[in-house]
Amino acid sequence: MKDTLYLGLDRDGKHIEAVAEPLPHGEVRYWGRIANEPASVERLVKRLRQDGRDLAVS
C-alpha cells in the first residue's frame, strides 16, 4: 500500500509560501518558497511524486 503525501500551499502575492508535508507524530516539513507560476508548481509536484506516492494538494 502506498502512502499519501498531503501538501499544503499558501499563496502570497508572487510566491507560494509554507509548502509543507505532514510527517509522523504531527510534525511538518517545510519544503520552501517557490514562484507563483504553473511551471514552479509542476516541478515541485514532479519532485514530490518521484518515489511513487499519491499526492493530495490543498
Biotite code that builds the C-alpha atoms (Angstrom):
import biotite.structure as struc

atoms = struc.array([
    struc.Atom([0.000, 0.000, 0.000], chain_id="A", res_id=1, res_name="MET", atom_name="CA", element="C"),
    struc.Atom([1.345, 3.419, -0.989], chain_id="A", res_id=2, res_name="LYS", atom_name="CA", element="C"),
    struc.Atom([1.459, 6.321, 1.444], chain_id="A", res_id=3, res_name="ASP", atom_name="CA", element="C"),
    struc.Atom([-0.341, 9.509, 0.510], chain_id="A", res_id=4, res_name="THR", atom_name="CA", element="C"),
    struc.Atom([1.614, 12.739, 0.751], chain_id="A", res_id=5, res_name="LEU", atom_name="CA", element="C"),
    struc.Atom([-0.535, 15.679, 1.874], chain_id="A", res_id=6, res_name="TYR", atom_name="CA", element="C"),
    struc.Atom([0.779, 19.000, 0.655], chain_id="A", res_id=7, res_name="LEU", atom_name="CA", element="C"),
    struc.Atom([-0.403, 22.435, 1.797], chain_id="A", res_id=8, res_name="GLY", atom_name="CA", element="C"),
    struc.Atom([0.225, 25.541, -0.314], chain_id="A", res_id=9, res_name="LEU", atom_name="CA", element="C"),
    struc.Atom([-0.157, 29.124, 0.917], chain_id="A", res_id=10, res_name="ASP", atom_name="CA", element="C"),
    struc.Atom([-0.095, 31.750, -1.832], chain_id="A", res_id=11, res_name="ARG", atom_name="CA", element="C"),
    struc.Atom([1.253, 35.193, -1.018], chain_id="A", res_id=12, res_name="ASP", atom_name="CA", element="C"),
    struc.Atom([1.471, 37.556, -3.999], chain_id="A", res_id=13, res_name="GLY", atom_name="CA", element="C"),
    struc.Atom([4.298, 36.486, -6.300], chain_id="A", res_id=14, res_name="LYS", atom_name="CA", element="C"),
    struc.Atom([5.276, 33.430, -4.251], chain_id="A", res_id=15, res_name="HIS", atom_name="CA", element="C"),
    struc.Atom([3.875, 30.271, -2.768], chain_id="A", res_id=16, res_name="ILE", atom_name="CA", element="C"),
    struc.Atom([4.928, 30.098, 0.856], chain_id="A", res_id=17, res_name="GLU", atom_name="CA", element="C"),
    struc.Atom([4.865, 27.398, 3.521], chain_id="A", res_id=18, res_name="ALA", atom_name="CA", element="C"),
    struc.Atom([4.898, 24.405, 1.235], chain_id="A", res_id=19, res_name="VAL", atom_name="CA", element="C"),
    struc.Atom([4.663, 21.610, 3.801], chain_id="A", res_id=20, res_name="ALA", atom_name="CA", element="C"),
    struc.Atom([4.454, 17.837, 4.210], chain_id="A", res_id=21, res_name="GLU", atom_name="CA", element="C"),
    struc.Atom([2.920, 16.166, 7.279], chain_id="A", res_id=22, res_name="PRO", atom_name="CA", element="C"),
    struc.Atom([5.230, 13.655, 8.947], chain_id="A", res_id=23, res_name="LEU", atom_name="CA", element="C"),
    struc.Atom([4.583, 11.019, 11.617], chain_id="A", res_id=24, res_name="PRO", atom_name="CA", element="C"),
    struc.Atom([3.693, 12.374, 15.067], chain_id="A", res_id=25, res_name="HIS", atom_name="CA", element="C"),
    struc.Atom([2.156, 15.568, 13.620], chain_id="A", res_id=26, res_name="GLY", atom_name="CA", element="C"),
    struc.Atom([5.417, 17.180, 12.539], chain_id="A", res_id=27, res_name="GLU", atom_name="CA", element="C"),
    struc.Atom([5.512, 19.302, 9.381], chain_id="A", res_id=28, res_name="VAL", atom_name="CA", element="C"),
    struc.Atom([8.352, 19.554, 6.866], chain_id="A", res_id=29, res_name="ARG", atom_name="CA", element="C"),
    struc.Atom([8.876, 22.946, 5.222], chain_id="A", res_id=30, res_name="TYR", atom_name="CA", element="C"),
    struc.Atom([9.662, 22.492, 1.519], chain_id="A", res_id=31, res_name="TRP", atom_name="CA", element="C"),
    struc.Atom([10.479, 26.116, 0.817], chain_id="A", res_id=32, res_name="GLY", atom_name="CA", element="C"),
    struc.Atom([9.285, 29.104, -1.154], chain_id="A", res_id=33, res_name="ARG", atom_name="CA", element="C"),
    struc.Atom([8.586, 28.875, -4.869], chain_id="A", res_id=34, res_name="ILE", atom_name="CA", element="C"),
    struc.Atom([7.418, 31.305, -7.543], chain_id="A", res_id=35, res_name="ALA", atom_name="CA", element="C"),
    struc.Atom([3.656, 31.579, -8.015], chain_id="A", res_id=36, res_name="ASN", atom_name="CA", element="C"),
    struc.Atom([3.870, 30.182, -11.551], chain_id="A", res_id=37, res_name="GLU", atom_name="CA", element="C"),
    struc.Atom([2.483, 26.962, -13.054], chain_id="A", res_id=38, res_name="PRO", atom_name="CA", element="C"),
    struc.Atom([5.949, 25.731, -14.076], chain_id="A", res_id=39, res_name="ALA", atom_name="CA", element="C"),
    struc.Atom([7.267, 26.066, -10.498], chain_id="A", res_id=40, res_name="SER", atom_name="CA", element="C"),
    struc.Atom([4.311, 24.168, -9.043], chain_id="A", res_id=41, res_name="VAL", atom_name="CA", element="C"),
    struc.Atom([4.685, 21.477, -11.717], chain_id="A", res_id=42, res_name="GLU", atom_name="CA", element="C"),
    struc.Atom([8.384, 20.993, -10.847], chain_id="A", res_id=43, res_name="ARG", atom_name="CA", element="C"),
    struc.Atom([7.549, 20.707, -7.138], chain_id="A", res_id=44, res_name="LEU", atom_name="CA", element="C"),
    struc.Atom([4.791, 18.145, -7.756], chain_id="A", res_id=45, res_name="VAL", atom_name="CA", element="C"),
    struc.Atom([7.066, 16.115, -10.031], chain_id="A", res_id=46, res_name="LYS", atom_name="CA", element="C"),
    struc.Atom([9.815, 16.098, -7.390], chain_id="A", res_id=47, res_name="ARG", atom_name="CA", element="C"),
    struc.Atom([7.418, 15.047, -4.610], chain_id="A", res_id=48, res_name="LEU", atom_name="CA", element="C"),
    struc.Atom([5.946, 12.200, -6.699], chain_id="A", res_id=49, res_name="ARG", atom_name="CA", element="C"),
    struc.Atom([9.353, 10.690, -7.542], chain_id="A", res_id=50, res_name="GLN", atom_name="CA", element="C"),
    struc.Atom([9.011, 7.879, -5.026], chain_id="A", res_id=51, res_name="ASP", atom_name="CA", element="C"),
    struc.Atom([5.588, 6.855, -6.373], chain_id="A", res_id=52, res_name="GLY", atom_name="CA", element="C"),
    struc.Atom([3.434, 8.182, -3.522], chain_id="A", res_id=53, res_name="ARG", atom_name="CA", element="C"),
    struc.Atom([-0.016, 9.572, -4.193], chain_id="A", res_id=54, res_name="ASP", atom_name="CA", element="C"),
    struc.Atom([-0.204, 13.334, -3.727], chain_id="A", res_id=55, res_name="LEU", atom_name="CA", element="C"),
    struc.Atom([-3.102, 15.304, -2.219], chain_id="A", res_id=56, res_name="ALA", atom_name="CA", element="C"),
    struc.Atom([-2.812, 19.083, -2.581], chain_id="A", res_id=57, res_name="VAL", atom_name="CA", element="C"),
    struc.Atom([-4.863, 21.648, -0.675], chain_id="A", res_id=58, res_name="SER", atom_name="CA", element="C"),
])
